[in-house]
Amino acid sequence: MLTLLVVLLLPLSLSLSPLLPPPPLLLPSAISYCQLHGLLTVSSDLTSLPVPFSLRPQTFPAVHFNRVKALAKPLNDLYYRIATNASYLQTTLALTATADSFTKSLLSLHSKIYCTPTPNPLLSPARLGLLRSDYMLTAAGCKQIEVNSIASSFGCMCTGVSNMHNYLADKFNQPTNQQVPRSLPNDATSCLANALALSHTQYLKRHSIPPNNGRSTVLFVIQPNETNLMDQYALQHALETRHNISVARISLASAATLVTRDPTTGSLHLADTEITTIYFRAGYTPADYSESAGGPTATWSGRALLENSRATKCPDLGLHLAGTKKVQQDLTNREVLEEFARGGNDVDALHATFAEQYSLGKDLSDEVARRVTARLTANPNLWVLKPQREGGGCNSYGAAIMTMVEGAGGVQFLDGYVLMERLFPETQVAELVRGGRMSENVEVVSELGIFSTFYDDGNVKESEYAGYLLRTKSVDTDEGGVAAGASVVSSISLT
């Protein structure tokens, strides 16, 4: 707060300086923009703070950005084919499920609904995906960290931060001195909303329901005590104001008691409204099925009820499981990738972004286990150990990996884990703002997320690039989540 007070007392003439505006001069305008445009995090007591952000965009080479942007549609096709191949998912994740109870529960529910001898005619024929593929720019080019197939967040926040950066450029730049870099335009909010709206509209057409009848809704499944509310509300607002689509919000536990299913048609109803599309912003972590979330019985019942219906799921269980770390690792096998990608150029471009990975546990032969152990022991800081988890804060690094390997009795006893080469991206210097307080001259690295959307119901098929997310963090921070407190939201200035 002291920094803000000093800035507000600076002479107005400083804002017209032909030199690069000092960070303290930009900060009040940035914070007021965040407050005015809902770029906020909300705590459990409903107090709010500006979303963590960088004061200026981070530079990013256009050639590398365009390469991964061009992979958005091939990735959509790849993950659609994986999500619809139930036998592949069951087989590939079977060993993981023996060691990971959460994956086991998801895989069991997937088997009950999608692996029946006779397909359930009441299930939705439509598949909807809102994906985010995350990359780091290394000396070898952009390398993929993971693909998020459920609850891919911060698209709306990054749209807002990109707009905020351009607002600062418009305010402080001079015609002859463009010192505040402009941000690459980002329309993730509209793109994500368009995909959900398409799903909603096609559902109404498929079931001959009049549009705008006030009795149909898109359902957001949310976590209790959600702090990333504004990211969700921005998407909800876009659906309501730009598409005239009603949005309802409930938790998994509430779904078990508030949502009903018509046994004849498979339709879902919340009060007197029919649910057309289910957008999961919860359900991707064991905590979403814990006592604090309403208890395992209610939450798993809610997930099963929603899944086993004619409503379009975003994602359905197939696409949720396709986003697991084990599947990502399996795709580094070129034969597996070729089976699903079905295109020479796409295979080469996709495979070039994959980092070296190993599925640990009984998947490893003795020879490969010895080789992996030798490399890991020689320098554990070159690796990341990943469980089958989303949401950040779950990975192990360096000495912690060796502790886990030694405690388990060796790499062949770590079923459910994936070992991935650690990526070392290029560094920059930035000003990071958390809780309204700024840290200057921070050496940082960034993680680029490429959003993409796909919809396919057998008759209508769409696949699109859907904007980007840039998360920036201190170079000495291992994890990368904004919600976990590790990163801030930034934007891109192409070079």
Sequence and secondary structure as in RCSB ss.txt:
>XXXX:A:sequence
MLTLLVVLLLPLSLSLSPLLPPPPLLLPSAISYCQLHGLLTVSSDLTSLPVPFSLRPQTFPAVHFNRVKALAKPL
NDLYYRIATNASYLQTTLALTATADSFTKSLLSLHSKIYCTPTPNPLLSPARLGLLRSDYMLTAAGCKQIEVNSI
ASSFGCMCTGVSNMHNYLADKFNQPTNQQVPRSLPNDATSCLANALALSHTQYLKRHSIPPNNGRSTVLFVIQPN
ETNLMDQYALQHALETRHNISVARISLASAATLVTRDPTTGSLHLADTEITTIYFRAGYTPADYSESAGGPTATW
SGRALLENSRATKCPDLGLHLAGTKKVQQDLTNREVLEEFARGGNDVDALHATFAEQYSLGKDLSDEVARRVTAR
LTANPNLWVLKPQREGGGCNSYGAAIMTMVEGAGGVQFLDGYVLMERLFPETQVAELVRGGRMSENVEVVSELGI
FSTFYDDGNVKESEYAGYLLRTKSVDTDEGGVAAGASVVSSISLT
>XXXX:A:secstr
 HHHHHHHTS GGGGG SS   HHHHHHHHHHHHHHTT EEE TTS EEE  EESS EEE HHHHHHHHTTHHHH
HHHHHHHHT HHHHHHHTHHHHHH HHHHHHHHHHHHHHS SS  TTS S EEEEEEEEEEEETTEEEEEEEE S
S   HHHHHHHHHHHHHHHHHH BTTB  S       HHHHHHHHHHHHHHHHHHHTT  TT S EEEEEE  TT
 S HHHHHHHHHHHHHHS   EEEE HHHHHHHEEE TTT  EEETTEEEEEEEESS SSGGGGSGGGT HHHHH
HHHHHHHSSSSEEET HHHHHHTSHHHHHHTTSHHHHHHHH  HHHHHHHHHTB  EEE GGGS HHHHHHHHHH
HHH GGGEEEE S  SSS  EETHHHHHHHHHHTSGGG TT EEEE      EEEEEEETTEEEEEEEEEEEEEE
EEEEEESSS EEEEEEEEEEEEEETT     TTTTS EEE EEE 
